[in-house]
Amino acid sequence: MTANPLVRVRRAVPADAAQIAAFNGALALESEDHRLDPETVLRGVRALLEDASKGFYVVAESAGRLVGQSLVTYEWSDWRNGMMWWFGSVYVDPQFRGYGVFKSIHDRIVDEARAAGVVQLRLYVWKTNDRAKTTYSRLGWTDAGYDVLEREP
């Protein structure tokens, strides 16, 4: 892993919840022009941070403040007989973009995935988020050939 000397990368803790929730709101607005309900997002972040079976966040901090994040959630693959990890809620404070913050977060997650025996890493990206797609491509990600569909239960 190539560490960014400007940031310290670590697993998130409950005290990080408010900033993570704020980043999630900023991410939704910036990438999808979608406003999230801040209280719902904060409850969702806290629920994950209190229950490791749901996943975890990796955060980057600089001078004591959070400057980036990524969520990791889990999916069992019967085709691969192993666990896949999904990247989500990827966000870097605009003032810290272009300095390798996400690469540091990414590399930390990849290292943890290898150590945990994860068989595949996946992520989804908003179809018009070309900046993110370029970043992911530089880090070795390729189009998996799937379309993501959704619906309410």
N, C-alpha and C positions, 0 to 999 in steps of 0.2 A: 504494500500500500504506500502510495506517495502522499505524505501528509502536507497539508497547507499550513505553513508556519503562522499564518494570521489567525487560525481558528483551532479550537479544541473540539473534537468530535466525540460524542458520548451518547449513551442511551438516555432518553428523557426520563424525568422523574415527575411526580405529581405537582411539584412547585412550578413546573414549566407549562402547565395546562393553559393558563390564560393567554400566554404568548403564542402557543401552538394554535389555539382557537382563533386568535387574531390573524395569524398567518393563513389559516384555512379560509377565513373570510376574504382576505386580500387575494388569495389564489383564485377562488371562485369568481370574484369580480373581474380580475385581470384576464384570466384565461377563457372564461365562458360568459362573461357579462351577466353573472348570476349572483344575486344577493342571498346570502345564507342568514338564517335566524341565529344571531350570536349566542343566545342562551342554549339553543338546541345543540349547536356545535360544541360549546363549552362542556355541556353534559356528556356529549359523545366522546370528546377527548378524555375527560376524566374517567369515563367508564372503561375505556381502553387502558389507560394508565394504571387503573386499579385491578385489571384482570388480564394477566399476561397471555391467557389462552386466546384472546382476541387479536393480539399482535403487539407491536411496540413501535415507538418513534425513535429515530436517531436524529439528534440535533447537533448543530454547530454553534459554538459561541465564540465571541470575540470581545475582549475587555469586559467580560462578565455579563454580556447580553446575548440572547439568542439571535442568530443571523440567518439560520437556515434549518430545514427539516426535511425528513421523509418518513412516512408511515410504512410499516411492513405488516402485511396480513398474510394469513396462511391458507393454502388450498391443498388438499390431498389429491394426488394424481394416481388413479388406479392404472392408467396406461404406463406410467413410469415407476409404479410401486415406490413412491416417495413424495416428500413434501415439496411444494412449490411456494416461493415467496413472491408476493406482489408488492411492488413499490406503489405508493399512493401519496396524495397530499404533499407532493414535492414543491417546496417553495424556498427561495432565497431572497432575502431583503434586497430590494433594488440597489441600494448603496454598496452591496457586497458582491454583485454579479460580475462575472468576468475575472474573478480572483481564485477560482478553483474551489469554492465552497461546496458546491454540489458534488464535484469530483471527490472531495474528501469524504463527504457523507456516503456517496455511492461506493467508494472503495471500502469503507468500513463495513457496509452491509454485505458486499460481496465476500469480504474476508470472513464475516460471521456466518454467512450462508455455507461457504466451503467447510468451515469448521463443524457446522451442524449437519453436514451431509445432505443439504438441500439439492434437489435434482434439477431444478429449473428456476430461473428468475423471470418475472413478467412485470409489465407495467401497461397502463393504458394512458393515452394522451388525447386531449381534445383535438379533433380532426384539423382545426385551423391553427393549432399552436405550433407553427413552423420553427420558432426559436427553440422550443423544447425538443422537437424532433431532431433538429440539427445537433443539439447537445447530446442527446441519447445516441445518435448515430456515431458521434465521435468517441463515445465510450463503448462501442461494440454492439449496440443493440440493433436488431433487425426486425423488419415487419414479420410478425408471426402468421399473417395471412387470415386472421380472424376478424370478423366484425363483432362488436359488442352490442347486444340488444338488451333491453330492459323493459320491465313493466311492474306495476303495482300488484301486490298479491290479491 
